[in-house]
Amino acid sequence: MKLELPNEMPPVFFVEDDTAVRKGCEQALSLADIPVRGFADAEAMLAALATATPALVVTDVRLPGRDGLALLRDLHQHDRELPVLLITGHGDVAMAVEAMREGAHDFIEKPFQSERLVAAVRSALEKRALVLENRQLKSQLGQLGTAGIIGQSAAMQQIRQLVATLAPTGVDILVNGETGSGKEVIARAIHEASHRRGPFVAVNCGALPETVFESELFGHEAGAFTGAGKRRIGRVEHANGGTLFLDEIESMPLNLQVKLLRVLQERSIERLGSNQAIPVDCRLVAASKTDLKTAADRGQFRADLYYRLNVVNIDLPPLRQRRDDIPLLMASFLQEAAKRYQRPLASWTPADLLRWNAHDWPGNVRELKNIADRWALGLPDALTPLVIPLADNLSLVEQVDQAEKRGIENALRQVSGNVSQAAELLQLPKKTLYDKLARHGIAAEQFRNLIGK
């Protein structure tokens, strides 16, 4: 869904000194459910900007007083990203091309069919909608706070508040979540918000061979084992004064879980080959993609360590359960990718967003970030196209009708039954969508709170 664009579309400002042409074009746009406001000259339209902001300006090139090119320059001083559509006569094409170089969205050459006007206006309005959406996404990204935890869904707002509350306390924290859901992001946010001066030390327990696990975690003295030529500081000791993040803690060997439990209880370590206890002041943030209670009941994880860790839990929802956050996440990842690859900032269409909302995201936020990287490089997202199955033995009219109904239902499902947002997603006026809901017998209320289900 799009992020909170105005429920009612701002009008198109139409500037044309020929009254008959102006009235005809206003009628064509109104019949297409596009609000329009007409002006006979540029001066009257500019005066109206003091009280109203248009979604788009359509203007004839030849006007009394200011011509269309001068009006374009004035409008871009007001808003550089406001789309301006020029109407030209046959002899004004060169002027229109010059205007395109100066930032005009498009031009239409007289005479033209009303369908051509409506199509050009819809194209420009789509561009305007994307500009407004991007502005709002940037604004929301700037207001997120708490060290890059991105999301405005209820679940992420609660997690952000929990991180802000717990981070300064120093309590050890267990973060639960599926692979790719952002557990390390939460751990880093906790560290940043804690104001601890030591380093953030991340250890992926699933990636360490068991033979080197103890040495990596607790360090060793010279001569502690064959090949130990010099003393080595372990990860726990290196995190002194900071935060130790143990990812995939369920993969830690059972015999080393005992040593970790002792570190948590006594806040000291002993390097391999030494009997000296070394005090450590580090906060532990552990992360698991499995249910540690179930693992403990099965003897796959030490119950005493589980209960020691299970003081404070943060449960991260999978991306499929917080689809409202997809636009914000995608906007953030595209900004990062544009800087990293030195590419222009990529945009997306409502159809792209509908496809992303329909995807199940088994790889969660990490998968979405990979998609954003591909998108920033101009590559397709490689997701399965959104297909609406149709019943057999239906006439073409019945199949189109069925496809329309399922498309509306899918949009309502993505926005949890919000008709205004569904209308934006489907690029329909609200009144038209309400008419279609009545015709198809669809009750928007039945889609409330269905995101992720």
C-alpha positions as CSV (number, residue, x, y, z in Angstrom):
1,M,0.0,0.0,0.0
2,K,1.0,3.6,-0.4
3,L,1.8,5.5,2.7
4,E,-0.9,7.9,3.7
5,L,-1.3,10.0,0.7
6,P,-4.3,12.4,1.0
7,N,-7.6,10.5,0.9
8,E,-9.0,13.1,-1.5
9,M,-6.8,13.8,-4.6
10,P,-5.8,17.5,-5.0
11,P,-7.3,19.0,-8.1
12,V,-5.6,19.3,-11.5
13,F,-5.1,23.0,-12.4
14,F,-6.0,23.4,-16.0
15,V,-4.9,26.7,-17.7
16,E,-6.5,27.5,-21.1
17,D,-7.7,30.8,-22.4
18,D,-10.1,29.3,-25.0
19,T,-13.3,28.8,-22.9
20,A,-14.7,26.0,-25.1
21,V,-11.5,24.0,-25.0
22,R,-11.1,24.5,-21.3
23,K,-14.7,23.5,-20.5
24,G,-14.4,20.4,-22.7
25,C,-11.2,19.3,-21.1
26,E,-12.5,19.9,-17.6
27,Q,-15.5,17.7,-18.5
28,A,-13.3,14.9,-19.9
29,L,-11.2,14.8,-16.7
30,S,-14.3,15.0,-14.4
31,L,-15.8,12.1,-16.2
32,A,-12.6,10.1,-15.5
33,D,-13.0,10.9,-11.8
34,I,-10.1,13.3,-11.8
35,P,-10.9,16.5,-9.9
36,V,-10.0,19.6,-12.0
37,R,-10.1,23.4,-11.6
38,G,-9.9,25.6,-14.6
39,F,-8.2,29.0,-15.2
40,A,-8.3,31.4,-18.1
41,D,-4.7,32.7,-17.6
42,A,-1.5,32.0,-15.8
43,E,-1.9,34.9,-13.4
44,A,-5.2,33.6,-12.0
45,M,-3.7,30.1,-11.5
46,L,-0.6,31.5,-9.7
47,A,-2.8,33.5,-7.4
48,A,-4.7,30.3,-6.5
49,L,-1.4,28.6,-5.3
50,A,-1.7,30.8,-2.2
51,T,-4.7,28.8,-1.0
52,A,-4.4,25.4,-2.8
53,T,-1.7,23.0,-4.0
54,P,-2.5,21.1,-7.2
55,A,-1.6,17.6,-8.0
56,L,-0.7,18.6,-11.5
57,V,-0.8,21.6,-13.8
58,V,-1.9,21.3,-17.4
59,T,-1.3,24.5,-19.4
60,D,-1.5,25.7,-22.9
61,V,1.8,27.1,-24.2
62,R,0.1,30.1,-25.8
63,L,-1.6,32.2,-23.1
64,P,-2.3,35.9,-22.7
65,G,0.2,37.5,-20.4
66,R,2.6,34.8,-19.1
67,D,3.0,32.0,-21.6
68,G,3.2,28.4,-20.7
69,L,7.0,28.3,-20.6
70,A,7.2,31.3,-18.2
71,L,4.5,29.6,-16.1
72,L,6.6,26.4,-15.9
73,R,9.6,28.3,-14.5
74,D,7.4,30.1,-11.9
75,L,5.8,26.8,-10.9
76,H,9.2,25.1,-10.5
77,Q,10.3,27.9,-8.2
78,H,7.3,27.0,-6.1
79,D,7.8,23.2,-6.2
80,R,10.6,21.7,-8.5
81,E,8.9,18.3,-8.5
82,L,5.4,19.5,-9.4
83,P,4.5,17.9,-12.8
84,V,3.6,20.3,-15.6
85,L,1.8,19.0,-18.7
86,L,1.9,21.3,-21.8
87,I,-0.6,21.6,-24.5
88,T,0.9,22.8,-27.8
89,G,-0.3,23.8,-31.3
90,H,1.5,22.3,-34.3
91,G,3.9,25.3,-34.6
92,D,4.8,25.2,-30.9
93,V,6.5,21.7,-30.8
94,A,10.0,23.2,-30.6
95,M,9.0,25.3,-27.6
96,A,7.5,22.2,-26.0
97,V,10.7,20.3,-26.5
98,E,12.6,23.2,-24.8
99,A,10.1,23.0,-21.9
100,M,10.8,19.3,-21.5
101,R,14.5,20.1,-21.1
102,E,13.5,22.6,-18.4
103,G,11.5,19.9,-16.5
104,A,8.1,19.7,-18.0
105,H,6.5,16.2,-17.6
106,D,5.1,15.8,-21.1
107,F,3.3,17.7,-23.8
108,I,0.2,17.0,-25.9
109,E,-0.1,18.4,-29.4
110,K,-3.4,19.8,-30.6
111,P,-5.8,18.6,-31.7
112,F,-6.1,15.6,-29.3
113,Q,-8.7,13.1,-28.2
114,S,-10.0,13.3,-24.7
115,E,-8.6,9.8,-24.0
116,R,-5.1,11.1,-24.8
117,L,-5.5,13.9,-22.3
118,V,-6.8,11.6,-19.6
119,A,-4.0,9.1,-20.2
120,A,-1.3,11.8,-20.0
121,V,-2.9,13.3,-16.9
122,R,-3.0,9.8,-15.2
123,S,0.6,9.2,-16.0
124,A,1.6,12.6,-14.5
125,L,-0.5,11.9,-11.4
126,E,1.2,8.6,-10.9
127,K,4.6,10.4,-10.9
128,R,3.3,12.9,-8.5
129,A,2.0,10.2,-6.2
130,L,5.4,8.6,-6.1
131,V,7.1,11.9,-5.4
132,L,4.8,12.5,-2.4
133,E,5.2,9.0,-1.2
134,N,9.0,9.3,-1.3
135,R,8.8,12.6,0.6
136,Q,6.7,11.0,3.3
137,L,9.0,7.9,3.5
138,K,12.1,10.2,3.9
139,S,10.3,12.1,6.6
140,Q,9.3,8.9,8.5
141,L,12.8,7.5,8.1
142,G,14.1,10.7,9.7
143,Q,11.8,10.3,12.6
144,L,12.4,6.7,13.5
145,G,15.0,7.2,16.2
146,T,16.4,4.2,18.1
147,A,19.4,3.3,15.9
148,G,17.9,2.2,12.7
149,I,15.0,0.1,13.8
150,I,12.8,0.7,10.7
151,G,9.1,0.2,10.9
152,Q,5.9,2.0,11.9
153,S,3.7,-1.1,12.4
154,A,2.4,-1.6,15.9
155,A,4.8,-4.5,16.6
156,M,7.9,-2.5,15.6
157,Q,6.7,0.6,17.5
158,Q,6.4,-1.6,20.6
159,I,9.8,-3.1,20.0
160,R,11.4,0.3,19.6
161,Q,9.9,1.5,22.9
162,L,11.1,-1.7,24.6
163,V,14.7,-1.2,23.3
164,A,14.7,2.4,24.5
165,T,13.5,1.3,27.9
166,L,15.8,-1.7,28.4
167,A,19.0,-0.5,26.8
168,P,20.2,1.8,29.6
169,T,19.5,-0.9,32.3
170,G,22.3,-3.3,31.4
171,V,20.1,-6.4,31.6
172,D,20.9,-9.4,29.4
173,I,18.4,-9.8,26.6
174,L,17.2,-12.7,24.5
175,V,16.0,-11.8,21.0
176,N,13.8,-14.4,19.2
177,G,13.0,-14.3,15.5
178,E,13.2,-16.2,12.2
179,T,16.3,-16.1,10.0
180,G,16.7,-12.7,8.4
181,S,14.2,-10.9,10.6
182,G,16.7,-8.4,12.0
183,K,18.0,-9.8,15.3
184,E,21.4,-8.3,14.9
185,V,19.9,-4.9,14.1
186,I,18.0,-5.0,17.4
187,A,21.2,-6.1,19.2
188,R,23.1,-3.1,17.7
189,A,20.3,-0.8,18.6
190,I,20.4,-2.0,22.2
191,H,24.1,-1.4,22.3
192,E,23.9,2.1,20.7
193,A,21.1,3.2,23.1
194,S,22.9,1.8,26.2
195,H,25.8,4.3,25.8
196,R,28.3,1.6,26.8
197,R,31.7,2.7,25.8
198,G,33.1,-0.7,24.9
199,P,32.8,-2.4,21.5
200,F,29.9,-4.3,20.0
201,V,31.2,-7.9,19.4
202,A,29.1,-10.2,17.3
203,V,29.6,-14.0,17.3
204,N,27.7,-16.4,15.1
205,C,27.6,-19.5,17.1
206,G,26.4,-21.6,14.1
207,A,29.5,-20.6,12.1
208,L,32.2,-21.6,14.6
209,P,33.6,-25.1,14.4
210,E,33.3,-26.8,17.8
211,T,37.1,-27.4,18.0
212,V,37.8,-23.7,18.1
213,F,34.7,-22.5,19.9
214,E,36.0,-22.4,23.4
215,S,39.2,-20.6,22.3
216,E,37.3,-18.1,20.2
217,L,34.9,-17.3,23.0
218,F,37.1,-17.3,26.1
219,G,40.6,-17.0,24.7
220,H,43.8,-18.9,25.6
221,E,47.3,-18.6,27.0
222,A,50.4,-19.4,25.1
223,G,51.0,-23.1,25.1
224,A,47.4,-24.0,26.2
225,F,47.2,-26.5,23.3
226,T,49.2,-27.5,20.2
227,G,49.6,-24.5,18.0
228,A,48.8,-21.9,20.6
229,G,52.0,-20.0,20.2
230,K,50.9,-16.8,22.0
231,R,48.1,-15.5,24.2
232,R,44.8,-14.8,22.5
233,I,42.0,-12.5,23.9
234,G,38.6,-14.2,23.4
235,R,35.4,-12.5,22.2
236,V,33.9,-12.3,25.7
237,E,36.9,-10.5,27.1
238,H,37.2,-8.3,24.0
239,A,33.6,-7.1,24.6
240,N,34.6,-5.8,28.1
241,G,32.7,-2.5,28.6
242,G,30.5,-3.2,25.6
243,T,28.0,-5.7,24.3
244,L,28.5,-9.3,23.4
245,F,26.0,-10.5,20.7
246,L,25.7,-14.3,20.5
247,D,23.7,-15.1,17.3
248,E,22.2,-18.6,16.8
249,I,23.0,-19.4,20.5
250,E,21.0,-22.6,20.0
251,S,24.0,-23.9,18.0
252,M,26.4,-23.5,21.0
253,P,27.9,-26.9,22.1
254,L,26.3,-28.1,25.3
255,N,29.6,-28.4,27.1
256,L,30.4,-24.8,26.5
257,Q,26.9,-23.6,27.6
258,V,28.1,-24.5,31.1
259,K,31.0,-22.1,30.9
260,L,28.8,-19.3,29.4
261,L,26.3,-19.8,32.3
262,R,29.2,-19.3,34.8
263,V,30.3,-16.2,32.9
264,L,26.8,-14.7,33.2
265,Q,26.6,-15.6,36.9
266,E,30.1,-14.5,38.0
267,R,30.9,-11.9,35.3
268,S,34.4,-13.3,34.9
269,I,36.2,-15.7,32.5
270,E,39.2,-18.0,32.6
271,R,41.3,-18.3,29.4
272,L,42.2,-21.8,28.3
273,G,45.5,-22.8,30.0
274,S,44.9,-20.4,32.9
275,N,43.4,-20.6,36.4
276,Q,43.2,-16.8,36.8
277,A,39.7,-15.3,36.8
278,I,39.5,-12.2,34.7
279,P,36.5,-9.8,35.5
280,V,34.5,-8.8,32.5
281,D,31.8,-6.1,32.3
282,C,29.8,-6.9,29.2
283,R,26.2,-7.1,28.4
284,L,25.0,-10.2,26.7
285,V,22.4,-10.1,23.9
286,A,21.6,-13.6,22.7
287,A,19.6,-14.4,19.6
288,S,17.8,-17.6,18.6
289,K,15.8,-18.6,15.6
290,T,14.3,-21.7,17.5
291,D,12.2,-22.0,20.6
292,L,14.8,-22.5,23.3
293,K,12.2,-23.7,25.8
294,T,11.3,-26.6,23.4
295,A,15.0,-27.3,22.8
296,A,15.6,-27.4,26.6
297,D,12.7,-29.8,27.1
298,R,14.2,-32.1,24.4
299,G,17.7,-31.9,26.0
300,Q,19.1,-30.0,23.0
301,F,19.8,-26.8,25.1
302,R,20.7,-26.5,28.8
303,A,17.6,-25.7,30.8
304,D,19.6,-23.7,33.4
305,L,21.1,-21.5,30.7
306,Y,17.7,-21.0,29.1
307,Y,16.2,-19.8,32.4
308,R,19.2,-17.5,33.0
309,L,18.7,-16.0,29.5
310,N,14.9,-15.9,29.7
311,V,14.8,-12.8,31.9
312,V,13.8,-10.3,29.1
313,N,12.7,-11.4,25.7
314,I,12.2,-9.4,22.5
315,D,10.2,-11.4,19.9
316,L,10.7,-10.1,16.4
317,P,7.8,-10.7,14.0
318,P,8.5,-12.1,10.5
319,L,8.1,-9.7,7.7
320,R,5.0,-11.4,6.5
321,Q,3.3,-10.3,9.7
322,R,4.3,-6.6,9.4
323,R,3.7,-5.9,5.7
324,D,2.9,-2.3,6.5
325,D,6.6,-1.8,7.0
326,I,7.7,-2.9,3.5
327,P,7.5,0.6,1.9
328,L,9.7,2.1,4.7
329,L,12.2,-0.8,4.6
330,M,12.4,-0.7,0.8
331,A,12.9,3.1,0.8
332,S,15.7,2.8,3.4
333,F,17.4,-0.1,1.6
334,L,17.1,1.7,-1.8
335,Q,18.7,4.8,-0.4
336,E,21.6,2.7,1.0
337,A,22.0,0.8,-2.3
338,A,21.9,4.1,-4.3
339,K,24.9,5.4,-2.3
340,R,26.8,2.1,-2.3
341,Y,26.5,1.5,-6.0
342,Q,26.5,5.2,-7.0
343,R,23.2,4.9,-8.8
344,P,20.2,7.2,-9.0
345,L,17.5,6.5,-6.4
346,A,15.2,3.9,-7.8
347,S,11.4,4.2,-7.5
348,W,8.6,1.7,-7.7
349,T,5.0,1.5,-8.9
350,P,1.8,0.5,-7.1
351,A,1.9,-2.8,-9.0
352,D,5.4,-3.5,-7.7
353,L,4.3,-2.8,-4.1
354,L,1.2,-5.0,-4.6
355,R,3.5,-7.9,-5.7
356,W,5.9,-7.3,-2.7
357,N,3.0,-7.3,-0.3
358,A,1.7,-10.6,-1.8
359,H,5.1,-12.3,-1.4
360,D,5.5,-14.6,1.7
361,W,9.1,-13.4,2.4
362,P,10.6,-16.6,3.8
363,G,14.0,-14.8,4.0
364,N,12.3,-11.9,5.9
365,V,14.0,-8.5,5.9
366,R,17.3,-9.9,4.6
367,E,15.5,-11.1,1.5
368,L,13.8,-7.7,1.0
369,K,17.2,-6.0,1.3
370,N,18.6,-8.3,-1.4
371,I,15.6,-7.4,-3.6
372,A,16.3,-3.7,-3.0
373,D,19.9,-4.2,-4.1
374,R,18.7,-5.8,-7.4
375,W,16.1,-3.0,-7.8
376,A,18.7,-0.3,-7.3
377,L,20.9,-1.9,-10.0
378,G,18.0,-1.9,-12.5
379,L,17.4,-5.7,-12.3
380,P,14.0,-7.3,-11.8
381,D,13.1,-8.5,-8.4
382,A,12.9,-12.1,-9.6
383,L,9.7,-12.7,-7.5
384,T,6.9,-14.8,-8.8
385,P,4.4,-12.5,-10.7
386,L,1.1,-12.0,-8.9
387,V,-1.4,-14.3,-10.6
388,I,-5.1,-14.3,-10.0
389,P,-6.5,-17.7,-10.9
390,L,-9.8,-17.7,-12.9
391,A,-12.5,-20.3,-12.9
392,D,-13.1,-22.4,-16.0
393,N,-16.1,-22.1,-18.3
394,L,-16.7,-18.4,-17.8
395,S,-17.4,-15.8,-20.5
396,L,-14.8,-13.1,-21.0
397,V,-17.0,-10.6,-19.1
398,E,-17.4,-13.0,-16.2
399,Q,-13.7,-13.6,-16.0
400,V,-12.9,-9.9,-16.0
401,D,-15.6,-9.4,-13.3
402,Q,-14.1,-12.2,-11.2
403,A,-10.5,-10.8,-11.7
404,E,-11.7,-7.4,-10.6
405,K,-13.4,-8.8,-7.5
406,R,-10.3,-10.8,-6.5
407,G,-8.0,-7.8,-7.2
408,I,-10.1,-5.6,-4.9
409,E,-10.1,-8.3,-2.2
410,N,-6.4,-8.7,-2.4
411,A,-5.9,-5.0,-2.1
412,L,-8.2,-4.8,1.0
413,R,-6.3,-7.7,2.5
414,Q,-3.0,-5.9,2.0
415,V,-4.2,-2.8,3.8
416,S,-6.2,-4.5,6.5
417,G,-9.6,-3.4,5.2
418,N,-8.8,0.4,4.9
419,V,-10.9,1.5,1.9
420,S,-9.0,4.8,1.4
421,Q,-5.7,3.0,1.2
422,A,-7.1,0.3,-1.0
423,A,-8.4,3.0,-3.4
424,E,-4.9,4.5,-3.5
425,L,-3.3,1.1,-4.1
426,L,-5.8,0.3,-6.9
427,Q,-5.6,3.9,-8.3
428,L,-9.3,4.4,-8.0
429,P,-11.4,7.2,-6.6
430,K,-13.0,6.2,-3.3
431,K,-16.5,6.6,-4.7
432,T,-15.7,4.3,-7.6
433,L,-14.3,1.7,-5.2
434,Y,-17.3,1.9,-2.9
435,D,-19.6,1.3,-5.9
436,K,-17.5,-1.7,-6.9
437,L,-17.6,-3.0,-3.3
438,A,-21.4,-2.8,-3.4
439,R,-21.6,-4.4,-6.8
440,H,-19.4,-7.4,-5.8
441,G,-20.9,-7.7,-2.4
442,I,-17.6,-7.2,-0.6
443,A,-17.6,-6.0,3.0
444,A,-14.3,-4.2,3.8
445,E,-14.8,-5.0,7.5
446,Q,-14.0,-8.7,7.0
447,F,-10.5,-7.7,6.0
448,R,-9.7,-5.8,9.1
449,N,-6.5,-7.0,11.0
450,L,-5.8,-9.6,8.4
451,I,-2.2,-8.5,7.5
452,G,0.1,-11.5,7.5
453,K,-2.7,-14.0,7.7
